[in-house]
Amino acid sequence: MNKTPFKASQYDENVRKVIPYYDIIYDQIFSLIHTTFPKTPIALLDTGCGCGTLGKRAAEELELKQLVLCDPSADMLDVARSKAANCGCTFRQVGSEGLDYVEQFDVVTAIQSHGYFDRAGREQAVANCYRALKKGGLFITFENTAPFTEQGRDIMLARVADFGLKAGRSPEEVAAHTARYGTDFFPLNIDEHLTLLGKTGFSAAEIFWHSYMQSGFYGIK
């Protein structure tokens, strides 16, 4: 099931009007992978792969032993298959909550895909990603994050709304996106994200990017 507000075929076009620095986020992800596994062939799982943006770039930039793209949405996977048709990927229609891999991957990524879970569902999703990693493996996740105060939340949502308007979204589209906060997606604050990674068992848990509503975290198994 596609829980984003966008049709799968229009996801790339629309997400850049909602998430500031969307392409730079991927630059940060690949910088971290290259730094952690320099010139090392890796097995990579991208869960919640969406339309295959990360998978296609991984196939182009990384030395890969294995590349698996998972998503619960059949429509998203159809777009991913067309985008990454010649990348040697394995595709599975499954969400993070249903992953059954055990110590198979060097890197697991979950980009803007766990925020739709309630807390119990999110814990299960992160635990499954942890289990899928080999010892010493790298988990990378980007998610919407909640400010620490109500005033901070209001300022952040106003900034995101302003960005959307300047990017060409209508006032109605911007208002609908703001209304999804806390109803369609459920942000944790930065401390809660890091606590969850530690609780799951990661030996290192760090934040390595933050802008507007998005934060990037990693954990080392």
Secondary structure, 3 states (H helix, E strand, C coil): CCCCCCCHHHHHHHHCCCCCCHHHHHHHHHHHHHHHCCCCCEEEEEECCCCCHHHHHHHHHCCEEEEEEECCCHHHHHHHHHHCCCCCCEEECCCHHHCCCCCCEEEEEEECCCCCCCHHHHHHHHHHHHHHEEEEEEEEEEEEECCCCHHHHHHHHHHHHHHHHHCCCCHHHHHHHHHCECCCECCECHHHHHHHHHHHCCCEEEEEEEECCEEEEEEEC
